[in-house]
């Protein structure tokens, strides 16, 4: 290399080294970005948050357009337990300061969006978070370096050309790009982000709303009282949150149009795929819905007033009346535009057009060290849990922070060690109080790692269930002697087409039938060894389904079935589960009741030997009763 080449290389090296460097860069000072910042701050890490606006929570200065949040601000629960109260507080971020709870910022059950802006501003200020405001990151790329934590650095460039370098990039920008429609005439459609919110502008008008989510219903709710009628058009059926148990579906506070539709008051709900439609504007400025192929079959130079319309052939066409306005309310998607292709943040699939593709650990599938937080990380639990909302992602952000603490700073996942005699009480406390388990059901789980000979255990809170196979490498803990997984789940039939979510026996009153519950309830899985694949595809050695977490549960509830099954295990297994080895319920005998036995059979923990021996009508013939157990086990040992 010549002198000029050396000078150029030296110049590039100095330019890279002169860039401001941080271990952690956080994009976005919304709720997820501030939550991560608070955790990094408490841990004493080197970080900086980049925010393009002059204050935190800029999304909430504009949205929702009609200013009422749908996140519950439940200020009173009748409980003094702070962890339990967070279950019903959908707006607060996690901190050690009890004054930084959202309940101090609004008295409304559904607060005004401006209250969230105020809250986030105080959260950042009082905790002294390092936020660089008025800094719009316009481009992100990679700088390969084998000495870097992840084999590369992330280079962030702002609107002024200033570059910043970081080892880990935490993207908390949310979903900010409106989803558009693409059909003939779509240029006439107004967007949710810009349409008037003054009802006076809709007096006496016919309005068509494209979309069927909360933004669409919120818009309709605002103008129902002044319009001639409102029609709502979408390719999918209405999904109501109280039926699906999914917070992102239509909330009751917004569903006034469903009343007017079902009670025959002109408003309507229609189903059609938008890609088949076209919008035609006539000479009077009215908008007509037609089909795309009608336009394709006719001369495009033809007058708009002479285009054929569906009602010309079918006078019962639902959208035969012209509209004064058409409004698009189709939701949002992630902004991929600032990320260089080298980051491989999206594979281009239909789903990833809305969300970046990430692993169950919230790390990008394309770039090690790039994590997606908050609403944009909802692909992990879309329509399954609450990870797209504050009361859910505050816990997934904390899980990501714990993963990073172990990966880059050698700090094990937080755990508490207890003697084995406290196992039951520890589980009871968590299922009755824990907010992270409750809100991130089926996603985050508590892990109990048994020590040798099950004399003690380690308790780890809120670990991503789908990362269980990598638990040891991600947490620094070992799982050599068996483990329990504590999870919250809904019943299998909690929602769906043609299902009545208010059916008469939806609530289970008796403890022995708790596993039948259709509502959220704790489930305990036991494994001898860590599963090697996804949890959902690996059957546990034992699962115990227990009752509702909304009321205190007796410790005996969890292990009532185990009294009986442990006795069977002693005859059929060479090595017993730890709870049997330690004799949790010594001196209590065997619970050989018909209801308990039936529970064991129906939950597939025990076989129906009574049916096999045709002696189900007498307790003396029960497989756990003296005189019949030995021969039953003898003939069915292989099956067990």
N, C-alpha and C positions, 0 to 999 in steps of 0.2 A: 504494500500500500504506500502510495506516494505521500509527500508532505501535505498536499491539499486534502487527500483522503483522511489523513490522521486528524487534521484540523476539523473536518466535517464531523468525523466520529466523536471527537472531543466536544464539539459544539452541541451535538445531539445529546451526548451524555449529560452535559451540564444543564441543558434545557430540561431533561427529564428529572434530574436530581433537584432542580430549583423549583419544581412544582410543589405547592403545598401538599403535604402527605398526611393522611390519617389512616389509622388501622381500620376504622369503620366509617363509611359514608352512608347516610340515610337520605333517600330522596323523598321529600314530602313531609310537611309538618302538619299533617292531619292526625286523627286519633292514633292510627297504627304507628306512624313515624314518631310521634311524641311518646307513645308507650315504650317503644324500643329505646328511645333516647333516655327515658327515665331509668330503665334497667341498666343501660351502659353507664350512665352517670353514677348510679349507686355502686356499681362494680368498679368504678375508677378507671374506666377504659378511655382510650383516645378515640374520639368520634366527632363528627359534625353533621348537622342536619341542613339540607339545602332546600329552601322554600322560595318559590318564584314570586309570591305575594309579600306584602309588608307585615303580615300577621299570620298566626296559625289558623287552621280550620277554614281556609278560604272557600272550600266547597260549600260550606254551610252558610256563607254569605249570599249564595245564589240559589241553593237548593235545600229542600224542596221549594218549588216556585211559590207555593201557597203557604209556606213557612211553618206548617205544623209537622213535627216529627212523629213517626209511628213507633219510636222506641219508648218503652214504658218507663216512667219515672215514678216508681212505687216507693213512696217515702216512709210508709208505715207497714210493718209486717207483724207487729206484736212480739218481735224477738229482739234481743240485745246482741245476738251473735253477729259480728260484722261479716264473717264469711257467708253465713246463711243469707244475710240481707243482700249480698251481692248477687245472689241467684235472681233476685227480682228487681235489680237495678241495672237497667240496660244501657246506661250512658256513661257511668264512671269508668275512669282508667285506674289501673293498679298503682298504688303508691303507699308509703308509710304514713302519710299525712291524712288524718281523718277529716280535715277541713276541705280536702280536695275530692269530695264526693259531690256528685251532680245534684243531690237532693238539696244542697245549700244554694243552688243557682236557679231553681225553678220550683214552683209549687204545683205546676200543671201536670196532670197525668200523662198527657201528650204535649211535651214542651214546645215552645217556639224555637225555631232554628237559631235565632240570635242568641238564645241562652247557651247553646252549644258553643258558639263562637266565643262568647265571654268566658265560658268554662275552660276551653282549650287555651285561651290566652293566659289565664291565671295559672293553669297547670304548668305551662312552659316557664312563666315568669317566676313563680314561687319556688320551683325546683331548680332554677338557674340553668336550664337546658341550653346547650350550645347550638343555636339555630342561626344560620346565615340567611337573612331575609333578602328579598328583592334579587335573588340569584336564580335565574332560570337556566337549568341545565338543558342544553339543546342537543348534546351529542355525548354518547357513552361508547367507549371502545376498550379493547384489551391491549396491554403491553406485556408481551411474554417475558418472563424472568424466572429461571429455575430457583432463585433464592427467595422468591415470594412465597407467602403462606400456601397459596393455591396454585403456584406455578405461573402466575401472572398477576399484574396489577390492573385495576380498573381506572381508566382515564376519563374524567368528566370535564366537559367544556361548557362554560356558561355563555350567556348572550353577548358578553364583551370579549370573548375569546380567551378568557382566563381558564387555565387547566388545573385540575385537582387530581391527585392520585390517592387511591386507597387500596387496602388489601382485601377488604370484604365490602360488598355493595348490598345494601338493604333497600329494596324498592318498595316504597309505600305511597305510590302516586294514585292509587285507587283506579276507578273506571271513569274516564273523563271525556271520551269521544262518543258523541251521540250515534246510535245505530240508525243508519239511513235506509230509506226505501229506494228501490231502483226499478221503476216501471214507467211506461209512457205517461207523461203528465205529472210526474212526481215533483217537478219544479214548482208546482202550485201548492205544495203541502207546506204548512207551517210547522215548526218544530217546538217541542215542549220547552226547549231552552230559551225560546224567544217570543212565544205567543203571549198575547196580553193576558194578564191575570185579573183584569177589571171586568166584572160581570156585565157592566153597562155596555161593553163592546160586543155583547152577544145577544142583546135583547131582540126577540122575535126572529132568531136565525135557526136554520137547520144545520146541525153540526155533525160531522163524521169524525170519530177519533180512531186512529189506527194504533192498536196495542191493547193489551189486556192485563197490565200489571198495575202496581200502586200509582205510578205516575199518570196512567190513563184514567184510573178511577178518581184520583185526586183532582184531575182537570175537569172531569165530568161533574164531580160533586160541587165544584165552584160555580157552575153555570146551569145546573138543573132547573133552578127556579126562574130563569129568564128566557130560556130557549124554547122554540117550538117543540123540538125533540132533539135527543142525542142518540146517535147510533154508534155502537162500538164494534169494530171489525178486527178480528185476529184469526190466525190459523189454528189456535188451540182453544180448548174449552177454559172457562173460568175456573181457577183453582183458589179456593178460599183457605186462608191460613188456619182457621179453626178446624178445618177438615183434614188438612195435610200435615199439620204441626210444623209447617215450614214458615219462618218469619217473613221470608221474601214474597210469599203469595199475598193475595189481596186481603187486607186487614179490614175488620168490621167498621172501623172509623171512616173508611172510604167507600163503602159499598152501597150507598144510597141508590145508585142506578139499578141495582138488582131488585130493589123494592119496586121502583116505578115500572121496570120491565115486567116482573112477574104479576104485578097488580094492574096491568093493562093500561098504562098511562103514557102511551106513545113512544117512550124510549125503547131501544132494542139492542140485543146482542146478536152478532152475526159471525159465522165462521167461514173463512175462505183464505186460501194462500194468496198473499199479496202479489206474488210473481205472475199470477194469471190475470191480474186486473190492469185497467188503464183508467186514467182520469182525463176527462174532456171538459174544457171550459167553453160555454156557449157565448153568444153575443151579448147576453145580459149579465155576464160575469158569474153565472151559476156553474157549479161543478157536477158532472154526471159520471157515474161509475159504469164502465163498460168492460168488455173483455179484450185482452190484448190481441187475440187472433182476429177480432172484428176489425181492428185498425190495420192489421197486416194484410187482410183480404181485400181491403178497400183502398182506393187511390188516396195517397197521403195529401194530395193537393185539394182534395174535396173539402168543402166548407164544413167547419166543425158542427154547424147546426144540422147537417145532413148525415152525420155519422150514424150508423145503425147502433141501437142500444138493446140490451137484453129484454127490456120491457116491450120492445116492438113485437117480439115473438111470444113473450110470456108476461101477461099483465099482472101476474102475482109475484114478480121479481121484487125481492125484499128492499132493494136500494133504488127503486124506480123514481123516487122523488129527488129532485136536484138539491144539492147542498150549497150553503153559503160559505162554509169553511171546512177544510179538512186539516186535522191536526195530527202530527206524528208523535206518539209517546211509546217508543219501542225500547227504551232503556239505553244502556251505555256499554262501552267496551274499553279495553285497555289500550293505551297509546303506545304502540310499538315503534313509532317513527323516530324516536331519539336514540334507539339502540342499534349499534352497528351489527351487521350480519354475523360478524365473528363471535358474537355472544350467543348466537343460536337460541334466542329466547322463545321462538315460536316455530312449530313445524309446519304451519300453514293449514292444519286441519280445521274443520268447521268450528269445533268447540274452541280451539285455541285462537280463533279470531276475536273471541270475547275475553278469554283469560290466557295468560302465559302458561305454558306447560311446566309444571313443577312436580317434584317428588312429594311423598308423604311427609318428608322432613322440611318442606317448603323451600328447598333448594332447587334452583333451575336445573332442568334436565340437560341443558346445553353448556352451562358454565359453572364450574365449581367455584364456590365462594359468593355466588349471586343468589340472594334469597328474596322471595316475594312475600310481602306482609299485607295484612289488612284485607280490604274488600277484594283486591286483585288476586288474593290467594285462595279464593273461594272454590276454585276448581277441585281442590282436595275433597271438599264435602258438599259440593253443589246440590241443593235440594235435599240434603241429608241431615245437615246440622246447621249451627249458627255461625260458622266461620267467616261469613261475609258481613258480619255486623259487629258493632263494638263489644257487645256482651259476650261474643264468641271469640273474636280475634285478639282480645286483650290476653287471652290465655294461650292462644297459638303463638303469639309474639313472644310470650315468656318462655314457651317451649323452645323456640328458635334460639333465644338468648342462652338458655341452658346448654343447648347443643354446641353453640359457639364457645362458651366458657370451657367446655371440656376439650373441644378440638384445638383451640388456639392458646389456652391458658392452663391446661392440665387440671382444671377444677371439675371434680366429679359431679354428676347430677345430684342435687340435694336429696338427702335421705336421712331417715331417723331409724336407729336400731332399737328394737324392743325385745324383751323376753317373750317366748312363745305364748305364755299365759295371757298376753295382752293382744293377741291376734284378733279375736272376735270383737273386743271393744274398739280397737283401732278401725276396723272395717265399719262398724256401726256408726262411729263418729263421722267418718268421711261421707258415707252415703246419706247421712241425715243433714250434713252441713255444707259439704264442698260445692262451690259454685262452678269451678272449671269442669268437673265431671258432669254436672247438671246441664250446663249450657252447651258443652261440646260433646254431647252424647254420641256414642259410636265412633268417636274420633280420638279423644284423649282418655286415657285409662290410668288408674293407679296400679302400680306393680309391687307385689310383695315377693321378695326374694328370700327363700328359706335358707338358713344356715345349716351346717352339717348336723345330721341327726335331728333336725327340726327343733333345736333347743332355743333358737332365736330367729329373728327375721329383720330384714331391712325394708323400709317402706319408702317407695319413690312415688311422687305425685305427678299426675297429668303428663304421661308419656304418650307420644303418638302411637296408636295401636298398630298401624300398618308398618311401623319400623321395628316391630318387636324382634324380628330375626337379627337385627343389628344392635340390639339393646346393649350388649357388652362393649362394643366398640364406640357407641355413642354416649355412654354414661360413665364408663370406667368401673362399673359394678359387674359381678359375676353371678351367673345363674346355674350353679352346678347341682343344687340339691332340690330342685323343684320351685315352682313359682305360682302365685295366684295373680289373676288379672281382675280388677274391679272396674266394671264398666256400667254405663247407663244405656238402656235400650227401650224402644217402644215395642209393643206387641206386633206380631207379623201382619195383622190385619187392621192396623190403625188408620189407614186411609186408602183411597183408591176409588175408581169409578164404580158406581152401583153399591158402594158400601155406606151403611148408615153409621156414622160416628157417634150417634146418640143411642145405639141399641141398648136395650134394657139392662143387660148384665155386663156392660162395659167395665164397671168398677167391681173389683173383687173384694169381698168383705172378710174372707177367712184366710188366715196366714197360710194354711196348707195348700190353698189354691192360688197363691200369689203369682205363680209363674204364668197363670192365664191372663194376667192383667194386660189390657190394651194400652195402658198409659205408660209413661216413663217409669222404669223401675230398675233397680240395680241387678246386675248379673255377675256372678263370680265364675271364672274359669280357672281350672287347675291344670298345669302342665308339669310333667316330670322333667322335660328338657325344653329349651327354647325351640319354638317351631322354626322350620327352615324356610318356609315360604310366607305368603300373606296370611294373616290371621284368619281371614274369612274362608280360606281354602284348606285350613288345617284344623281338624277336629281336636278339641281338648280331651284329656282323659276324663274330666268331670266338669260339668257345669251346674251351678246352682242358681236358680232364679228365685229372687226374693221380692218382698212386697214394696209398696209405694214408699219413696223417700220423703214424702211430705209429712209423715208422722213417725214418731219414735218407734223403732222395731226392737223387739226383745232379742237378746243375743242368741237365744235358743232357736230363733227362726232360721238362721243360716245353716245350722247343722242338725236340725231335727231329722232330716232324711239320712244323714250320715250315720246316725246310730245304727240304723238298720243295715245300710249298705256296707258299713265297716265289718259287721258280723259276717256278711256274705263274702267280703273281700278276704277275710282270714282263711276261708276254705278254698278260694279260687285263685289267689295271687301269691307269688313268691315274695314280693315286696309290697308293703302297704303304703298308701298315701300318708303323708306326714300327719294329717289330722287324726288318722286312725292310730298311727304309731304312738302319738302322745296321749291318746285317750282323753280327748277334750271333754267328753261328757261322762266321765267315770262315775260309777255308782248310780247312774240314772237308768240303767237297764235298757231294754230294747223297746222302741215305740212300735208295737205291732198292732196299729190301728188300721182299719180298712181304708180310711180316707188317706192316711199317709202312704199306705201301700199303693193305692190307686194313683196317687200323685207320682210315686216313683215309676210306675208303669207308663203313665201318660207322658212323663218328661223323658222317657227312654233311658232312665238311669238303672231301672230294674226290669227284669222280664216277667211276663204274666204267667207265672207257674200255676196259679190257681186255675186258669183256663186250660192249661195243658193237662192238669190232673183232674179236671172236672170237679173241683171241690171248693169253688169260690164262695159258696154260701155259708161255710162254717169257719170260724176263726181258728179252730184246731187244725184245719188243713192249710192254713196260711204258711207259706214257705219259711217264714221266720219263727213259726211256732214250734215248740219241742215235739219231736216225733215225726215231723214231715220234712224238716229242713235237710237232714243228712242225705236222704235218698233223692231229694230234688236236686241238690247240688251234685250228687254222684252222676246223675244222668244228663246234666246240662253244663258240666264243667267247661267243656270245650267252647260252648256258645258264649259263656261269660268271659 
